[in-house]
Every structure is written in C-alpha cells, then in structure tokens.
Amino acid sequence: MSTYRESGVDLGAADELIDRIGWRVTSTWTDDVIGGFGGFAAGIRVPPGYQKPVLMMSTDGVGTKAEIARVTGLVEGLGYDLLAMVADDLAAAGALPIAMQDYIAVGYLDLDRIELLVESIADACADNDVALLGGETAEHPGTIEGDRFDLAATALGIVELGDEVDNERVAVGDVIIGVHSPNLRSNGFSLVRALIVDQLDLDAPFPGSDLTVAETLLQPSIVYAPAVMNALARSEAHGLAHITGGGLPGNVARILPEGTAADIERSRWTVPDVFGVIQDLGSVAEEEMFRTFNMGIGFVAIAPEGDADLLIRGFDSHGLEATVIGRIVEGERTVKIS
C-alpha cells in the first residue's frame, strides 16, 4: 500500500463531491455571507438592528436515527433533524439562528447519498433562513464500518445583550406552554431500534397508519426556532426549553430556579400514536417513555399567565399547535407529570 486511495481515502471523489454540492450550499447564502465556497472558512455579517449583539453557538447531531435512514435509504429528512437539534437549542436561549456548518463522517464516500444529505440540509436551512456556510465530509476507512455515517452540526445564533432567555425570571404561578410535536424528532432512537427494528419489518405498514414503519420513524423534525422568535416578538418568556433527550422531565428541570417545580398535566394534550406503539412493543413504563421521548411536546415556554395567549398566538401563526400544559409551583426543581 503506497497511496492514500489504497488506504481507503478517495481524494478524487472528494473533489467531485465539492462540485456536486457547492451550488446547494451557496443557495442558502445572502449578501451577508463573507467568503466563497470551497475555501478554508466562511463568515457572516451581524444582521442590522443589534446594538450589543451576543453570539451563541450550539453543537449536536441526529444520533442513531441516521442508522435507520442508512438501512432504508430514506435520508432526505435528516437535514431537518440536524438543523432542529442545533437551531432549537439556540432558540431556547432567545437567540436567532443565522448560520450553520455540518460535519458528515463516513466509512467511504457514497457520492449520491452524501449529495442527498447535503441537499436535505440545504433545504432545511433555506426554509428557515439559516445560511449553510459549509462543512466537512470526512472519510474514516477502518474506523467507521462500511457505508455507515454520522451527522452533526454547529449553529451560530445572535441575541441582543439583555434579551437572553434564562431561568432567573421563572416564578411560582407561571404557566407552562407546550408546543406540540407530531413525531419522534431525533431522540430515543437507541431504544426505538432495540424495540422496533427487531420486531417490525421496516417496509411493513406502521400499526394504525398508511405509512411504513421506516417512514413513520423517519418523519423529519419540526424546526421550532422561527416560531419561537415570532412568539418572543409578541411577548417575553420567563423560560424556554427544547425537549430533546431526557424528555419533559429532564429538559424542563434544566430551566427551573431554586424553590420552584413544574406540575404538568398529561391530559392537556394528545400523545401521538407512535409513542403508544413503541410503549406496547417493549412494555415500557410510562415514566421511562417520558424520560426518553418528547411524547408530543417538542418545545416549552414558561410565562406569566396573562402573557400566555400572546405566546400561543405566535406559535399558532406558524402553524404550530401550542397549549398550556401546566404550572410552576413551589418545590425543588422537580417535574411532576400526572
């Protein structure tokens, strides 16, 4: 073995990939982007209107949802999952997502599949006014097996100094607004794979649905960030939480200050059927379901009761259903779901 290609890295394929995906990446750019595609770095100007801008960053990935997408070839929705994971974390701090870079690690370069992945990422970014500034596709022969891949990203957001949303203002008597999620998003897939992939044919109809098992599991995530920004333009929130791994108990607890607790009423929303099927297949306890999955609530806003309607209208105007699902009570940073 005397060449890089013989060791498993195909630089020629990498050059072809750049030619294929360049226009998709730059299609998300506005005049605020500085630099060119294919260089070592790209930047973005701070949007006008900020006096003391604070830059925030978030990094995450789609996890083992990518494995089901790989097996079935249904990778088209993963770009929305990827953007949602990082953009919605920024939105939970009150920051407007403005740019993102992706990282795709592969065993070998399957140009057609990587092109589909980047197309999905670019579509998600374009739909949500986020500039995809570039990224990296890295071949890892001998360390990533076969055609497996991992997908991650870092996003950049901006917020005016003093407008950040933290937990300092969350107070007893505030209401908890839940923004509904119709599907799994990108969390809990290690359990999903353990329960469903071994028991159900991915090409078979999902119980009670016209979609296949794979199509149901791989439904793309809602990107909540634009709706969150719209809601915050209408009224302030005392606290925001992106409901990812850890579910409602783990993520709402993260924004509770000392002396407070969350009392959430399970009857205030309808849990999508997909979660019931998963629970029944594995005889999973209710508590474990709520600690693993979003259970139909993908984002939470905490606010005074008098401001709840304004925030809810902000979500509704983006086509997202939001309802009051609980209240902040006295306690020690616990989340009760009853």
Protein Blocks (a to p, Z undefined) as FASTA:
>chain_A
ZZfklnopafklmmmmmmmmmmmmmmmpcfkbgcdehiabdcddddehiabdcddddddd
ebjmlmmmmmnopamlmmmmmmmmmmmmmmmnopacfbdcdddddfbdcfklmmmmmmmm
mmmmmmnopacfbdcddddehkagcjbccddddddddddehiaccfklgcghiacddddd
fblkjghklmmmmmmmmmpcfkbccehiabdfklmmmoccddfklmmmmmmmmoccfbdc
dddehijmlmmmmmpcehiacdddfklpccdfklmmmmmmnopafklmmmmmnnopabdc
dddfklmmmmmmmmmmnopacddfbdcdedehiacdZZ
